[in-house]
Amino acid sequence: MKILAIYTDWKERETYGGCGYYRCIAPMRHLGIKTHGKLMGEGCMYPEKMDAVKLWTDIWMKYDVIYTMKVDGKEALAQMYASRTHFKKKIILDVDDDYFNIDPKSSAKKHITPDKYYIIEAMLRNADMITVSTEYLKKQYEKYNGKITVIPNYIDMDDWAYENRIGKDGRIKIGWQGSSTHETDLKMIIPVLKKIMNKFDNVDFVHVGYDSKIFKELPRRKFVPGTNEFPEAPKLIADQGFDIGIAPLADIKFNYSKSAIKYYEYSALKIPTVCTGNKWSPYHGKFHDGKTGMYANNEKEWYDKLTKLIKDKQLRKQMGLNAYSHVKQTYHIKDHTDEWRNVFERANNIKYKEKPQRSKIWTPPLLLTKLRGLLVKPTQVMKPQSSVI
């Protein structure tokens, strides 16, 4: 059985971000499976200097199972149809976010236009299997496809083998790292940070990857731009020397499907973490509160937990060490590769579907194939109906 693994995020940079790393690059590397970019997605169907026929004959036709991350272009969807319908390839689709409940205030919302929803639904309905990172996501997508397997996100500790460069000047850094999609999450923690910093004049806030006007309320803060490639991120974060890492999440539907990635990353650098710990939170139940991390469920708890860590240097050090050991023993990806291998084996044994399922709100592309060539011609997409999404 030969696997073609494709990552589709950050395609405009010809590299990959966190999603590509956690859902494709890292697990496939441990399985010895080569990963590819620029083979799926709008603008990526025909890489430069490679026409459609060469793309299929040189790459796609050599594999039995195609594992791909979410795609949102009609060209990529046409590829997906063609590879299974005409060439009998098995398609495993990985989806790591709740695309039907994106926060309206998120910067990602502008990228998911109404027509993209129809493409995503058709993609979900026509995959042979779907992998997701959480049970919540499985429940969200089961109405589109019954063959869904949960494979949680894990971390490769070897990629985070850097020393956290904590300062020796007596100043304490509370740190956060992430993207612009966390604006709503950050707004809830700003009042707490402001109160903390007004009380402790030796506390600074460092935010990596995203800057916003909401941070201007803080008396002492430092912004560090993110990296162009995900592999550079671990060292960048370690170089900031966080004394405490924070992972706040707002109570919105989109966050219900999230994973505990930030906790894993901070812990890999031996940074003690304070996380949102409500029952709906992805951090809930991931560690022992007070020993391998701290949960905070409201503004008072956030203030109290941060204050406790600020005042106790030994607690910070010990909790960071405990968290490191816990994550290495429980969430190191090298110990979970069988979860991916089992999915690939099951997909390879699935009986081939003669006819793709049709989305109720999207007209599938028309695919025409020839023995010595390939023509993919999407039909016109139905005009979005405001009552649907």
Contacts in CASP RR format, 6 or more apart in sequence:
PFRMAT RR
TARGET T0000
AUTHOR 0000-0000-0000
METHOD contacts of the structure
MODEL  1
MKILAIYTDWKERETYGGCGYYRCIAPMRHLGIKTHGKLMGEGCMYPEKM
DAVKLWTDIWMKYDVIYTMKVDGKEALAQMYASRTHFKKKIILDVDDDYF
NIDPKSSAKKHITPDKYYIIEAMLRNADMITVSTEYLKKQYEKYNGKITV
IPNYIDMDDWAYENRIGKDGRIKIGWQGSSTHETDLKMIIPVLKKIMNKF
DNVDFVHVGYDSKIFKELPRRKFVPGTNEFPEAPKLIADQGFDIGIAPLA
DIKFNYSKSAIKYYEYSALKIPTVCTGNKWSPYHGKFHDGKTGMYANNEK
EWYDKLTKLIKDKQLRKQMGLNAYSHVKQTYHIKDHTDEWRNVFERANNI
KYKEKPQRSKIWTPPLLLTKLRGLLVKPTQVMKPQSSVI
1 64 0 8 1.000
1 65 0 8 1.000
1 344 0 8 1.000
1 345 0 8 1.000
1 348 0 8 1.000
2 62 0 8 1.000
2 63 0 8 1.000
2 64 0 8 1.000
2 65 0 8 1.000
3 28 0 8 1.000
3 31 0 8 1.000
3 33 0 8 1.000
3 63 0 8 1.000
3 64 0 8 1.000
3 65 0 8 1.000
3 66 0 8 1.000
3 67 0 8 1.000
3 344 0 8 1.000
4 36 0 8 1.000
4 39 0 8 1.000
4 59 0 8 1.000
4 60 0 8 1.000
4 62 0 8 1.000
4 63 0 8 1.000
4 65 0 8 1.000
4 66 0 8 1.000
4 67 0 8 1.000
5 24 0 8 1.000
5 28 0 8 1.000
5 33 0 8 1.000
5 34 0 8 1.000
5 35 0 8 1.000
5 36 0 8 1.000
5 67 0 8 1.000
5 68 0 8 1.000
6 24 0 8 1.000
6 35 0 8 1.000
6 36 0 8 1.000
6 37 0 8 1.000
6 39 0 8 1.000
6 40 0 8 1.000
6 66 0 8 1.000
6 67 0 8 1.000
6 68 0 8 1.000
6 69 0 8 1.000
7 16 0 8 1.000
7 19 0 8 1.000
7 20 0 8 1.000
7 23 0 8 1.000
7 24 0 8 1.000
7 25 0 8 1.000
7 35 0 8 1.000
7 36 0 8 1.000
7 37 0 8 1.000
7 69 0 8 1.000
8 20 0 8 1.000
8 37 0 8 1.000
8 40 0 8 1.000
8 41 0 8 1.000
8 44 0 8 1.000
8 68 0 8 1.000
8 69 0 8 1.000
8 70 0 8 1.000
8 71 0 8 1.000
8 76 0 8 1.000
9 16 0 8 1.000
9 17 0 8 1.000
9 18 0 8 1.000
9 19 0 8 1.000
9 20 0 8 1.000
9 69 0 8 1.000
10 16 0 8 1.000
10 17 0 8 1.000
10 20 0 8 1.000
11 37 0 8 1.000
11 38 0 8 1.000
11 41 0 8 1.000
11 43 0 8 1.000
11 44 0 8 1.000
13 228 0 8 1.000
13 229 0 8 1.000
14 37 0 8 1.000
14 38 0 8 1.000
15 228 0 8 1.000
15 229 0 8 1.000
15 230 0 8 1.000
16 24 0 8 1.000
16 25 0 8 1.000
16 37 0 8 1.000
16 229 0 8 1.000
16 230 0 8 1.000
17 229 0 8 1.000
17 230 0 8 1.000
18 230 0 8 1.000
18 233 0 8 1.000
19 69 0 8 1.000
19 96 0 8 1.000
19 97 0 8 1.000
20 69 0 8 1.000
20 230 0 8 1.000
21 230 0 8 1.000
21 231 0 8 1.000
22 96 0 8 1.000
22 133 0 8 1.000
22 153 0 8 1.000
22 154 0 8 1.000
22 155 0 8 1.000
22 259 0 8 1.000
22 261 0 8 1.000
23 69 0 8 1.000
23 94 0 8 1.000
23 96 0 8 1.000
23 131 0 8 1.000
23 133 0 8 1.000
23 153 0 8 1.000
24 35 0 8 1.000
24 67 0 8 1.000
24 69 0 8 1.000
24 94 0 8 1.000
25 35 0 8 1.000
25 230 0 8 1.000
26 154 0 8 1.000
26 155 0 8 1.000
26 156 0 8 1.000
26 159 0 8 1.000
26 333 0 8 1.000
27 151 0 8 1.000
27 154 0 8 1.000
27 333 0 8 1.000
27 337 0 8 1.000
27 340 0 8 1.000
28 34 0 8 1.000
28 35 0 8 1.000
28 67 0 8 1.000
28 340 0 8 1.000
29 35 0 8 1.000
29 156 0 8 1.000
30 156 0 8 1.000
30 333 0 8 1.000
30 334 0 8 1.000
30 337 0 8 1.000
31 337 0 8 1.000
31 340 0 8 1.000
31 341 0 8 1.000
36 59 0 8 1.000
37 44 0 8 1.000
38 44 0 8 1.000
38 47 0 8 1.000
39 45 0 8 1.000
39 47 0 8 1.000
39 55 0 8 1.000
39 59 0 8 1.000
39 60 0 8 1.000
40 68 0 8 1.000
40 69 0 8 1.000
40 71 0 8 1.000
40 76 0 8 1.000
40 79 0 8 1.000
40 80 0 8 1.000
41 71 0 8 1.000
41 72 0 8 1.000
41 73 0 8 1.000
41 75 0 8 1.000
41 76 0 8 1.000
41 79 0 8 1.000
42 72 0 8 1.000
42 73 0 8 1.000
42 74 0 8 1.000
42 75 0 8 1.000
42 76 0 8 1.000
43 75 0 8 1.000
44 76 0 8 1.000
45 52 0 8 1.000
45 55 0 8 1.000
45 75 0 8 1.000
45 76 0 8 1.000
45 79 0 8 1.000
45 376 0 8 1.000
46 52 0 8 1.000
46 55 0 8 1.000
47 55 0 8 1.000
50 58 0 8 1.000
52 373 0 8 1.000
52 374 0 8 1.000
52 375 0 8 1.000
52 376 0 8 1.000
53 372 0 8 1.000
53 373 0 8 1.000
53 374 0 8 1.000
56 87 0 8 1.000
56 373 0 8 1.000
56 374 0 8 1.000
60 66 0 8 1.000
60 83 0 8 1.000
60 87 0 8 1.000
60 89 0 8 1.000
61 87 0 8 1.000
63 89 0 8 1.000
64 89 0 8 1.000
64 90 0 8 1.000
64 348 0 8 1.000
65 89 0 8 1.000
65 90 0 8 1.000
65 91 0 8 1.000
65 92 0 8 1.000
65 344 0 8 1.000
65 347 0 8 1.000
65 348 0 8 1.000
66 83 0 8 1.000
66 89 0 8 1.000
66 90 0 8 1.000
66 91 0 8 1.000
66 92 0 8 1.000
67 92 0 8 1.000
67 94 0 8 1.000
67 344 0 8 1.000
68 80 0 8 1.000
68 91 0 8 1.000
68 92 0 8 1.000
68 93 0 8 1.000
68 94 0 8 1.000
69 93 0 8 1.000
69 94 0 8 1.000
69 95 0 8 1.000
69 96 0 8 1.000
70 93 0 8 1.000
70 94 0 8 1.000
70 95 0 8 1.000
70 96 0 8 1.000
70 97 0 8 1.000
70 99 0 8 1.000
70 120 0 8 1.000
70 123 0 8 1.000
71 77 0 8 1.000
71 80 0 8 1.000
71 119 0 8 1.000
71 123 0 8 1.000
72 111 0 8 1.000
72 112 0 8 1.000
72 116 0 8 1.000
72 119 0 8 1.000
72 120 0 8 1.000
73 116 0 8 1.000
73 119 0 8 1.000
74 119 0 8 1.000
74 365 0 8 1.000
74 378 0 8 1.000
74 381 0 8 1.000
75 376 0 8 1.000
75 378 0 8 1.000
77 119 0 8 1.000
77 122 0 8 1.000
77 123 0 8 1.000
77 364 0 8 1.000
77 365 0 8 1.000
77 378 0 8 1.000
78 365 0 8 1.000
78 367 0 8 1.000
78 376 0 8 1.000
78 377 0 8 1.000
78 378 0 8 1.000
79 376 0 8 1.000
80 91 0 8 1.000
80 123 0 8 1.000
80 126 0 8 1.000
80 127 0 8 1.000
81 126 0 8 1.000
81 356 0 8 1.000
81 364 0 8 1.000
81 365 0 8 1.000
81 367 0 8 1.000
82 367 0 8 1.000
82 369 0 8 1.000
82 374 0 8 1.000
82 376 0 8 1.000
83 89 0 8 1.000
83 91 0 8 1.000
84 90 0 8 1.000
84 91 0 8 1.000
84 126 0 8 1.000
84 128 0 8 1.000
84 352 0 8 1.000
84 353 0 8 1.000
84 356 0 8 1.000
85 356 0 8 1.000
85 367 0 8 1.000
86 367 0 8 1.000
86 369 0 8 1.000
88 352 0 8 1.000
90 128 0 8 1.000
90 129 0 8 1.000
90 347 0 8 1.000
90 348 0 8 1.000
90 350 0 8 1.000
90 352 0 8 1.000
91 126 0 8 1.000
91 127 0 8 1.000
91 128 0 8 1.000
91 129 0 8 1.000
92 127 0 8 1.000
92 128 0 8 1.000
92 129 0 8 1.000
92 130 0 8 1.000
92 131 0 8 1.000
92 343 0 8 1.000
92 344 0 8 1.000
92 347 0 8 1.000
93 123 0 8 1.000
93 124 0 8 1.000
93 127 0 8 1.000
93 129 0 8 1.000
93 130 0 8 1.000
93 131 0 8 1.000
94 130 0 8 1.000
94 131 0 8 1.000
94 132 0 8 1.000
95 124 0 8 1.000
95 130 0 8 1.000
95 131 0 8 1.000
95 132 0 8 1.000
95 137 0 8 1.000
95 141 0 8 1.000
96 132 0 8 1.000
96 133 0 8 1.000
96 137 0 8 1.000
96 153 0 8 1.000
96 259 0 8 1.000
97 137 0 8 1.000
97 254 0 8 1.000
97 257 0 8 1.000
98 136 0 8 1.000
98 137 0 8 1.000
98 140 0 8 1.000
98 253 0 8 1.000
98 254 0 8 1.000
98 256 0 8 1.000
98 257 0 8 1.000
99 112 0 8 1.000
99 117 0 8 1.000
99 120 0 8 1.000
100 117 0 8 1.000
100 120 0 8 1.000
100 140 0 8 1.000
100 389 0 8 1.000
101 140 0 8 1.000
101 252 0 8 1.000
101 253 0 8 1.000
101 254 0 8 1.000
101 257 0 8 1.000
102 108 0 8 1.000
102 109 0 8 1.000
102 112 0 8 1.000
102 254 0 8 1.000
103 109 0 8 1.000
103 181 0 8 1.000
103 184 0 8 1.000
103 252 0 8 1.000
103 254 0 8 1.000
105 183 0 8 1.000
105 184 0 8 1.000
106 180 0 8 1.000
106 181 0 8 1.000
106 183 0 8 1.000
106 184 0 8 1.000
106 254 0 8 1.000
107 179 0 8 1.000
107 180 0 8 1.000
107 181 0 8 1.000
107 183 0 8 1.000
108 181 0 8 1.000
112 120 0 8 1.000
114 384 0 8 1.000
114 389 0 8 1.000
115 381 0 8 1.000
115 384 0 8 1.000
117 384 0 8 1.000
117 388 0 8 1.000
117 389 0 8 1.000
118 359 0 8 1.000
118 361 0 8 1.000
118 362 0 8 1.000
118 381 0 8 1.000
118 382 0 8 1.000
118 384 0 8 1.000
119 362 0 8 1.000
121 144 0 8 1.000
121 359 0 8 1.000
121 361 0 8 1.000
121 362 0 8 1.000
122 358 0 8 1.000
122 359 0 8 1.000
122 362 0 8 1.000
122 364 0 8 1.000
124 130 0 8 1.000
124 141 0 8 1.000
124 144 0 8 1.000
124 145 0 8 1.000
125 144 0 8 1.000
125 145 0 8 1.000
125 356 0 8 1.000
125 357 0 8 1.000
125 358 0 8 1.000
125 359 0 8 1.000
126 356 0 8 1.000
126 357 0 8 1.000
126 364 0 8 1.000
127 145 0 8 1.000
127 147 0 8 1.000
128 147 0 8 1.000
128 347 0 8 1.000
128 350 0 8 1.000
128 353 0 8 1.000
129 147 0 8 1.000
129 148 0 8 1.000
129 149 0 8 1.000
129 343 0 8 1.000
129 346 0 8 1.000
129 347 0 8 1.000
129 350 0 8 1.000
130 141 0 8 1.000
130 145 0 8 1.000
130 146 0 8 1.000
130 147 0 8 1.000
130 148 0 8 1.000
130 149 0 8 1.000
131 148 0 8 1.000
131 149 0 8 1.000
131 150 0 8 1.000
131 151 0 8 1.000
131 343 0 8 1.000
132 138 0 8 1.000
132 141 0 8 1.000
132 148 0 8 1.000
132 149 0 8 1.000
132 150 0 8 1.000
132 151 0 8 1.000
133 150 0 8 1.000
133 151 0 8 1.000
133 152 0 8 1.000
133 153 0 8 1.000
133 257 0 8 1.000
133 259 0 8 1.000
134 150 0 8 1.000
134 152 0 8 1.000
134 257 0 8 1.000
134 258 0 8 1.000
134 259 0 8 1.000
134 282 0 8 1.000
135 150 0 8 1.000
136 256 0 8 1.000
136 257 0 8 1.000
137 150 0 8 1.000
137 257 0 8 1.000
138 148 0 8 1.000
138 150 0 8 1.000
140 257 0 8 1.000
141 148 0 8 1.000
142 148 0 8 1.000
147 350 0 8 1.000
149 343 0 8 1.000
149 346 0 8 1.000
151 336 0 8 1.000
151 339 0 8 1.000
151 340 0 8 1.000
151 343 0 8 1.000
152 259 0 8 1.000
152 331 0 8 1.000
152 336 0 8 1.000
153 259 0 8 1.000
153 260 0 8 1.000
153 261 0 8 1.000
153 264 0 8 1.000
154 264 0 8 1.000
154 331 0 8 1.000
154 332 0 8 1.000
154 333 0 8 1.000
154 335 0 8 1.000
154 336 0 8 1.000
155 261 0 8 1.000
155 264 0 8 1.000
155 265 0 8 1.000
155 268 0 8 1.000
155 327 0 8 1.000
155 331 0 8 1.000
155 332 0 8 1.000
155 333 0 8 1.000
156 332 0 8 1.000
156 333 0 8 1.000
156 334 0 8 1.000
157 268 0 8 1.000
157 327 0 8 1.000
157 328 0 8 1.000
157 332 0 8 1.000
159 231 0 8 1.000
159 234 0 8 1.000
160 234 0 8 1.000
160 238 0 8 1.000
160 265 0 8 1.000
160 268 0 8 1.000
160 269 0 8 1.000
162 234 0 8 1.000
162 235 0 8 1.000
162 238 0 8 1.000
162 239 0 8 1.000
162 269 0 8 1.000
163 238 0 8 1.000
164 238 0 8 1.000
164 241 0 8 1.000
164 242 0 8 1.000
164 269 0 8 1.000
164 270 0 8 1.000
164 271 0 8 1.000
165 238 0 8 1.000
165 239 0 8 1.000
165 240 0 8 1.000
165 241 0 8 1.000
166 173 0 8 1.000
166 241 0 8 1.000
166 242 0 8 1.000
166 243 0 8 1.000
167 173 0 8 1.000
167 241 0 8 1.000
170 202 0 8 1.000
171 202 0 8 1.000
171 203 0 8 1.000
171 204 0 8 1.000
172 200 0 8 1.000
172 202 0 8 1.000
172 203 0 8 1.000
172 204 0 8 1.000
172 243 0 8 1.000
172 244 0 8 1.000
172 310 0 8 1.000
173 203 0 8 1.000
173 204 0 8 1.000
173 205 0 8 1.000
173 206 0 8 1.000
173 240 0 8 1.000
173 241 0 8 1.000
173 242 0 8 1.000
173 243 0 8 1.000
173 244 0 8 1.000
174 193 0 8 1.000
174 196 0 8 1.000
174 203 0 8 1.000
174 204 0 8 1.000
174 205 0 8 1.000
174 206 0 8 1.000
174 242 0 8 1.000
174 243 0 8 1.000
174 244 0 8 1.000
174 245 0 8 1.000
174 246 0 8 1.000
174 306 0 8 1.000
175 205 0 8 1.000
175 206 0 8 1.000
175 207 0 8 1.000
175 208 0 8 1.000
175 240 0 8 1.000
175 242 0 8 1.000
175 244 0 8 1.000
175 245 0 8 1.000
175 246 0 8 1.000
176 186 0 8 1.000
176 205 0 8 1.000
176 206 0 8 1.000
176 207 0 8 1.000
176 208 0 8 1.000
176 245 0 8 1.000
176 246 0 8 1.000
176 247 0 8 1.000
176 248 0 8 1.000
177 207 0 8 1.000
177 208 0 8 1.000
177 209 0 8 1.000
177 233 0 8 1.000
177 237 0 8 1.000
177 262 0 8 1.000
177 265 0 8 1.000
178 208 0 8 1.000
178 209 0 8 1.000
178 210 0 8 1.000
178 262 0 8 1.000
179 209 0 8 1.000
179 210 0 8 1.000
180 210 0 8 1.000
180 212 0 8 1.000
182 210 0 8 1.000
183 212 0 8 1.000
183 214 0 8 1.000
184 250 0 8 1.000
184 252 0 8 1.000
185 248 0 8 1.000
185 249 0 8 1.000
185 250 0 8 1.000
185 255 0 8 1.000
186 212 0 8 1.000
186 214 0 8 1.000
186 215 0 8 1.000
186 248 0 8 1.000
187 214 0 8 1.000
187 250 0 8 1.000
188 248 0 8 1.000
188 250 0 8 1.000
188 299 0 8 1.000
189 246 0 8 1.000
189 248 0 8 1.000
189 302 0 8 1.000
190 214 0 8 1.000
190 215 0 8 1.000
190 217 0 8 1.000
190 218 0 8 1.000
191 299 0 8 1.000
192 299 0 8 1.000
192 302 0 8 1.000
192 303 0 8 1.000
192 306 0 8 1.000
193 205 0 8 1.000
193 218 0 8 1.000
194 217 0 8 1.000
194 218 0 8 1.000
194 219 0 8 1.000
195 303 0 8 1.000
196 203 0 8 1.000
196 303 0 8 1.000
196 306 0 8 1.000
196 307 0 8 1.000
196 310 0 8 1.000
197 203 0 8 1.000
197 204 0 8 1.000
197 205 0 8 1.000
197 218 0 8 1.000
197 219 0 8 1.000
197 220 0 8 1.000
198 219 0 8 1.000
199 307 0 8 1.000
200 310 0 8 1.000
203 220 0 8 1.000
203 310 0 8 1.000
204 220 0 8 1.000
204 221 0 8 1.000
204 222 0 8 1.000
205 215 0 8 1.000
205 218 0 8 1.000
205 220 0 8 1.000
205 221 0 8 1.000
205 222 0 8 1.000
206 221 0 8 1.000
206 222 0 8 1.000
206 223 0 8 1.000
206 224 0 8 1.000
206 240 0 8 1.000
206 241 0 8 1.000
206 242 0 8 1.000
207 215 0 8 1.000
207 221 0 8 1.000
207 222 0 8 1.000
207 223 0 8 1.000
207 224 0 8 1.000
208 223 0 8 1.000
208 224 0 8 1.000
208 225 0 8 1.000
208 226 0 8 1.000
208 236 0 8 1.000
208 237 0 8 1.000
208 240 0 8 1.000
209 223 0 8 1.000
209 224 0 8 1.000
209 225 0 8 1.000
209 226 0 8 1.000
211 223 0 8 1.000
215 221 0 8 1.000
215 223 0 8 1.000
224 236 0 8 1.000
224 240 0 8 1.000
226 233 0 8 1.000
226 236 0 8 1.000
227 233 0 8 1.000
227 236 0 8 1.000
234 265 0 8 1.000
234 268 0 8 1.000
234 269 0 8 1.000
237 265 0 8 1.000
237 269 0 8 1.000
238 269 0 8 1.000
241 271 0 8 1.000
242 266 0 8 1.000
242 269 0 8 1.000
242 271 0 8 1.000
243 271 0 8 1.000
243 272 0 8 1.000
243 309 0 8 1.000
243 316 0 8 1.000
244 271 0 8 1.000
244 272 0 8 1.000
244 273 0 8 1.000
244 274 0 8 1.000
244 306 0 8 1.000
244 309 0 8 1.000
244 310 0 8 1.000
244 316 0 8 1.000
245 266 0 8 1.000
245 271 0 8 1.000
245 272 0 8 1.000
245 273 0 8 1.000
245 274 0 8 1.000
246 273 0 8 1.000
246 274 0 8 1.000
246 275 0 8 1.000
246 306 0 8 1.000
247 262 0 8 1.000
247 263 0 8 1.000
247 266 0 8 1.000
247 273 0 8 1.000
247 274 0 8 1.000
247 275 0 8 1.000
247 276 0 8 1.000
247 283 0 8 1.000
248 275 0 8 1.000
248 276 0 8 1.000
248 302 0 8 1.000
249 255 0 8 1.000
249 258 0 8 1.000
249 275 0 8 1.000
249 276 0 8 1.000
249 281 0 8 1.000
249 282 0 8 1.000
249 283 0 8 1.000
251 278 0 8 1.000
251 280 0 8 1.000
255 280 0 8 1.000
255 281 0 8 1.000
255 282 0 8 1.000
256 280 0 8 1.000
257 282 0 8 1.000
258 281 0 8 1.000
258 282 0 8 1.000
259 282 0 8 1.000
260 275 0 8 1.000
260 282 0 8 1.000
260 283 0 8 1.000
260 286 0 8 1.000
262 273 0 8 1.000
262 275 0 8 1.000
263 273 0 8 1.000
263 275 0 8 1.000
263 283 0 8 1.000
263 286 0 8 1.000
263 287 0 8 1.000
263 293 0 8 1.000
263 323 0 8 1.000
263 327 0 8 1.000
264 327 0 8 1.000
264 331 0 8 1.000
266 272 0 8 1.000
266 273 0 8 1.000
266 323 0 8 1.000
267 273 0 8 1.000
267 292 0 8 1.000
267 320 0 8 1.000
267 323 0 8 1.000
267 324 0 8 1.000
267 326 0 8 1.000
267 327 0 8 1.000
268 324 0 8 1.000
268 327 0 8 1.000
268 328 0 8 1.000
269 324 0 8 1.000
270 320 0 8 1.000
270 321 0 8 1.000
270 323 0 8 1.000
270 324 0 8 1.000
271 320 0 8 1.000
271 323 0 8 1.000
272 293 0 8 1.000
272 294 0 8 1.000
272 309 0 8 1.000
272 315 0 8 1.000
272 316 0 8 1.000
272 319 0 8 1.000
272 320 0 8 1.000
272 323 0 8 1.000
273 293 0 8 1.000
273 294 0 8 1.000
273 323 0 8 1.000
274 293 0 8 1.000
274 294 0 8 1.000
274 295 0 8 1.000
274 296 0 8 1.000
274 302 0 8 1.000
274 305 0 8 1.000
274 306 0 8 1.000
274 309 0 8 1.000
275 281 0 8 1.000
275 283 0 8 1.000
275 293 0 8 1.000
275 294 0 8 1.000
275 295 0 8 1.000
275 296 0 8 1.000
276 283 0 8 1.000
276 295 0 8 1.000
276 296 0 8 1.000
276 297 0 8 1.000
277 283 0 8 1.000
277 284 0 8 1.000
277 295 0 8 1.000
277 296 0 8 1.000
277 297 0 8 1.000
278 284 0 8 1.000
278 297 0 8 1.000
283 295 0 8 1.000
284 295 0 8 1.000
287 293 0 8 1.000
287 323 0 8 1.000
287 326 0 8 1.000
288 326 0 8 1.000
289 295 0 8 1.000
290 319 0 8 1.000
291 319 0 8 1.000
291 322 0 8 1.000
292 319 0 8 1.000
292 320 0 8 1.000
292 322 0 8 1.000
292 323 0 8 1.000
292 325 0 8 1.000
292 326 0 8 1.000
293 319 0 8 1.000
293 320 0 8 1.000
293 322 0 8 1.000
293 323 0 8 1.000
294 305 0 8 1.000
294 308 0 8 1.000
294 309 0 8 1.000
294 319 0 8 1.000
295 301 0 8 1.000
295 305 0 8 1.000
296 302 0 8 1.000
296 304 0 8 1.000
296 305 0 8 1.000
296 306 0 8 1.000
308 315 0 8 1.000
309 315 0 8 1.000
309 316 0 8 1.000
309 319 0 8 1.000
356 364 0 8 1.000
358 364 0 8 1.000
361 382 0 8 1.000
361 385 0 8 1.000
361 388 0 8 1.000
362 381 0 8 1.000
362 382 0 8 1.000
363 379 0 8 1.000
363 380 0 8 1.000
363 381 0 8 1.000
363 382 0 8 1.000
364 379 0 8 1.000
365 376 0 8 1.000
365 377 0 8 1.000
365 378 0 8 1.000
365 379 0 8 1.000
366 377 0 8 1.000
366 378 0 8 1.000
366 379 0 8 1.000
367 376 0 8 1.000
367 377 0 8 1.000
368 375 0 8 1.000
368 376 0 8 1.000
368 377 0 8 1.000
369 375 0 8 1.000
END
